[in-house]
């Protein structure tokens, strides 16, 4: 891997991290004020992060491992995100009931 490719990957990861953290903070601070419920906002945020990961890291990953493995990786990532969200949603409901 050349220096420019390595730098490009690092910059993309840094960009993704900044966007992910800032959008999560903005959603938690101002979501209710603009009329977006926490559940809908979390779904929208998760979908945005999956799309952003695909746009930023997808082409580089596809060049290195191939398109099929890249698609499988992002499908697994999406499934993991949905599973984590479902777990948090169920645990929140459980805690609120007890």
N, C-alpha and C positions, 0 to 999 in steps of 0.2 A: 504494500500500500504506500503510495507516494505521500509526501508531506502535504501537498495541496488537498488530496483526498481526505487525509486525516484531519486537517484543519477544517475542511468543509463539513465533515461529520460533527466535529466538536462545536462549530458555530451553529449548526442545525439543532443539535441537542440543547445548547444554551438558549437559543431562540424559543424552542418548544417549552423549555422549563419556565422561562419568563412569562410566556403567554399563558401557560397552564396555571401557574400560581396567581398571576394577576387577575385572570378571568374568574378563578375560584373565589378570590377575595372580593372582587366586585359583585359577584353573584350573591355572596353571603351578606354583603353590606347593603346593596341597593336592589336586590331582587324583589322584595316585598313592596318597596316604594314604587316600582314601575309596574306592579300588578302581576308579576310572575311568581307563582307558588314555588315553594322550595322543591317539591317533587318534579314539577315540569322543568324548573331551572336546572336541577341536577341532571335530568335526562338530556336536556339541550347541551349542557356543559360536557357531559360524557361523550355525546355524539360529536361535538366539535373537536374534542381532544383526539378521538379516533381518526377523524378526517385529517386533522393537523398532523398527527403522527404519520399517516399514510402519505401525505403530500411532502413532508419534510424528509422522511427517512426511507420512503418506499423506493424511489429511483436508485438510490445508492445500494440498498439492500438487494434489489432485483439484479443489479449489475454483478454483485458478488455471489449470490446464491441461486439466482434464477427466479423467474416470475412465479412459477408454481409454488415454490417454497415460501416466497414472500407473501403470496395470497393466503397460504395456510397459516403463516405466522400471524398475519393481521386478523384472520378469523379466530384464531385461538386467543389473541389479545382482546378482541371484542367479546368473546364468550367469558373470559375472565373478568372483564369489566362488568358485564351483566350479572355474573354470579356474585361479585362483591357488592354491587348495588342491591341485589335481592337480599343478600345476607344482612346488610345494614338496615334495609327497610323492615325485614322480619324482626330483627332484634330491637329496633326502635319501637315497633308495635308491641312487642312482648314486654318491654320495660315500661311503656306507658300504661299497660293494662295491670301491671303488678306493682 
